[in-house]
Amino acid sequence: MSKKLDFFSPYKGPAGGWGALQSTTKHWLKSDNAVRNINTLLKTNQPHGFDCPGCAWGEKHDPSKIRFCENGAKAVNWEATSRRVDKAFFEQHSVSWLRSQSDYFLEYQGRLTEPMRYNPHTDHYEAISWDKAYELIATTLKQQSDPDQVAFYTSGRASNEAAFLYQLFARAYGTNNFPDCSNMCHEASGYALTSSIGIGKGTVSIEDFEEADAIFVFGQNPGTNHPRMLETLREAVSRGVDLISFNTLQERGLERFQNPQKPIEMLTNGSKPTNTAYLCPKIGGDMALIRGIVKVLIELEATAQQAGKAVFDHEFIINHTQGMDSYLAQVEATPWEHILEQSGVTEEQIRYCAQVYANAKSVICTWAMGITQHHHSVPTIHEIVNLLALRGNLGKPGAGACPVRGHSNVQGDRTMGINERPSPAFLSAMEKHFNFTPPQKPGLAVVDTIKAMADNKVKVFIALGGNFAAATPDTQATKQALSQCDLSVQISTKLNRSHLIPGKQALILPCLGRTDLDQQKAGPQKVTVEDSFSMVHASGGVLSPLSTDQLSEPAVIAGMAKATLGNFPIDWQAAVDDYDVIREYIAAVIPGFKDFNQRILQEGGFYLGNSARQRQWNTPAKKAILHTHSLPESILPKRAQALRNQRTLIMQTLRSHDQYNTTIYGMDDRYRGIKGERKVVFINPADIQRLGFQEGQRVNLRSLWDDQVERKVEGFILVPYNIPAGNIAAYYPETNPLVPLDSYGEFSHTPTSKSIAIELEAHYADNSLNLVQNS
């Protein structure tokens, strides 16, 4: 007699293929706009269409190919729905009732179509005119005794034009408080790369993947998070590239892929591998693993020198790096015992990876949030840069560093000045062009903004997109902080959890999405975005908005700015009448955007350039800086180490396949075999037995942190899975309450959502095991 979970069946097919087509069709039909959305999907990522509102993966320009993936289709159909959330909806539903509904339910209700103001006496949102909304915002901003009492949050969905206008408004108002989604995902990449190579962006282009001899993929799940990457990886493997995936969980997209655009492959139900080797390090063990690779490379270099040869690129090291000797000494002093214990892989596996690296002329290292959301994320990325530098794999074709960004324009927002610590050069350019002195004091990022709201130091919170309450760590603390604000403003396309945590006064302002036609005085407008490869391209919506009260993000920003500042420092309305005006401002202030309006007419967009790719190192030493770190004693911050015991597990949060960031498209996670359930814990079968539980048992998860605050989520189901012993994984935002606000990355302040100390306890409210008996 064996036991089987009724919602779990291991997935045995490839990523993509027929499963992706079936899922795309399902979500297309659910949009309630099926006929119209066929044309919409065909305009995705095309020269005369719009940029996908999903991931930031780039691609070679080829208008003959369909350019949306399964998750892109979900995002487009989710946004291009005909369902409306309007005055009548809010009259029917109180905020308290809506708060009890799931995240999936909230966003499934449709598009926001008119501005709303929260009435605390009735607990309902009520319609308000745009003029009245702007008046409320302006009055509240003018009442603040210090501009730093206001925080301006930004989601990576915002276009370059919206982001630039937003930061101009906030800085003209007088603050650098720019918490944004980068603070919660890739802040470690920006900090580590800037401190190493002088620029906080990846150094590779999409074409480099066609020239690489080896590709190392760290801490990411492209099958769910950026599926278009799978085609790039499988093509690399097909032409003989050594592609090694390092990921704690066995993810189907990193194993095999069936390309829906290959007719023969679909008809024969064939598929191709997306790796040549797959290693599963422990959570947070990637730095130790890379340290072991370098330790082997030192041995190989010594052997090569005896034969009058070399493994290291000594010319590159001498001419382009600083700190190599100190780093290599640290590597040699690191004992193998520490490397193997922390990495969770074998010495044999590490030696294999080192040999692949040594044999390859050009190597790309690519990573995502499996690397960036740890206490030691910055040292880990420094370690990746050091590895690349050993053989000169920076600034040459087919090689380099490739952090894969999440949301579609999260990188562009930073380029546009959404940064709580702007560079002196940027502020100087702003002052020169706009004839005012921007604030010089560093502002607040996400974690510090939440603390400042809790301490009543930030009293107004304005969100340009996103779902701050659900996306941030320590959910209960964040909700309490938001509710204390004098005013909260949410500029949004759809209803989400953040709207249900109003401040003392609260506004929901409906805006256009990426798919919507943006008609202004000068005619239909385009916006621009920047992908992970520093390519900037235009995006123009194709669908008529559901309501005339849905305004573009630039229009909403300009409306707030004009009501607050008048025509200072620009004519805000003129900028909205024609976005060419905004792009002229960008071209005048930000390097790389000369002739911006002309260059976006190029099909496929234009490349911003990358100084490190040209081996120009914008560091104090004018060389790539190789930082030296000891391996951490523990991947956990000290405040969790003190409470660790034999029952402690290390948890990482992750997305399901029917999810993008905090947007829940459905209740399935196809590639992990989950159907109709989100409250699950993926756990090694040996840990289930060791801890005295049964598979399918419901448990509570309790976070270990030394501040006397109980952080617990309840009623999660144990699912046996191929994950290292001692590690577990569960979906966010359901498990974000377990991430302490003070558990963040060294240097980056990024929440450590991939390494949380957890204890499990039996959930006694429901003793059923939710099992089906099979003979």
Number of C-alpha atoms within 10 A of each C-alpha: 6 7 13 16 20 13 16 18 14 11 14 11 18 24 29 28 21 17 17 20 14 13 17 19 16 13 21 24 14 15 22 16 15 18 11 14 20 12 12 21 25 16 24 27 27 24 20 18 20 27 30 28 24 25 28 26 22 21 20 9 14 13 14 7 11 15 21 21 23 26 28 25 27 28 21 25 28 23 23 28 22 16 17 19 20 20 18 11 15 18 14 10 13 15 19 12 12 19 16 10 11 13 20 16 15 19 21 24 17 21 28 28 26 23 24 24 21 24 16 14 6 11 16 23 26 20 19 17 13 18 12 12 23 22 16 19 24 18 13 17 21 13 9 14 8 14 21 22 20 30 28 25 24 28 22 28 25 28 26 30 26 27 27 23 27 28 23 22 24 23 21 22 22 18 25 29 29 29 25 28 26 26 21 25 24 25 24 32 29 24 19 26 26 19 20 25 29 24 21 23 26 24 28 27 25 18 14 18 23 16 17 22 24 27 28 19 24 22 22 24 27 22 25 25 28 24 22 24 19 25 18 17 24 24 16 23 20 14 10 12 22 23 27 22 25 24 24 27 23 19 20 23 25 28 20 22 24 26 24 21 14 12 10 11 15 15 10 8 14 16 19 19 22 27 23 16 17 19 19 20 24 24 29 30 26 29 27 27 28 22 27 28 25 25 24 22 22 19 12 17 15 16 14 14 12 9 8 8 11 16 19 20 13 15 11 16 20 11 10 20 23 18 15 19 12 13 18 19 12 16 22 16 11 17 11 16 10 14 25 18 14 23 24 21 20 15 18 9 15 23 17 14 24 20 14 19 25 22 13 16 16 24 33 27 22 21 23 22 25 25 28 30 28 31 30 26 30 28 23 27 27 25 25 24 24 28 21 20 24 23 22 23 24 28 19 17 20 23 27 30 25 21 27 27 27 25 26 25 28 29 27 27 28 21 19 22 25 28 23 21 16 18 12 10 11 16 18 15 16 23 15 13 12 17 12 15 14 21 19 16 14 15 19 25 26 26 22 17 26 26 18 19 24 20 12 15 16 27 26 28 21 18 23 25 22 26 23 26 25 25 21 26 30 23 23 15 17 24 22 17 23 27 20 21 23 18 22 27 24 26 25 24 24 27 24 27 20 21 25 23 22 26 24 17 20 29 27 29 29 28 29 28 25 29 27 21 19 23 17 15 11 12 11 15 20 23 24 21 27 28 24 28 26 22 19 24 24 28 25 24 25 19 17 14 22 17 16 9 17 24 25 23 27 27 21 22 24 26 22 23 28 19 18 21 17 14 14 16 17 19 13 25 16 16 20 26 19 18 22 20 16 23 23 16 21 22 16 19 23 16 13 15 20 16 13 18 17 9 16 19 14 12 15 20 18 19 17 15 15 22 16 27 21 12 18 17 22 17 15 10 12 15 22 30 25 25 19 19 16 14 20 17 11 14 23 22 23 15 15 20 17 12 14 18 10 8 12 20 24 22 27 27 23 21 21 23 22 18 23 21 19 22 23 23 22 19 16 19 20 23 23 20 13 22 15 12 14 20 18 20 23 22 24 21 19 14 19 18 11 10 13 9 17 17 19 25 22 27 25 18 23 20 26 26 25 14 10 7 10 13 20 18 17 19 18 23 23 25 25 20 18 16 21 20 16 17 23 30 26 22 19 24 22 20 26 24 23 28 29 24 22 19 25 25 22 17 15 25 22 30 30 30 29 23 27 31 28 27 20 19 15 17 17 12 10 12 11 11 14 16 14 13 11 9 6
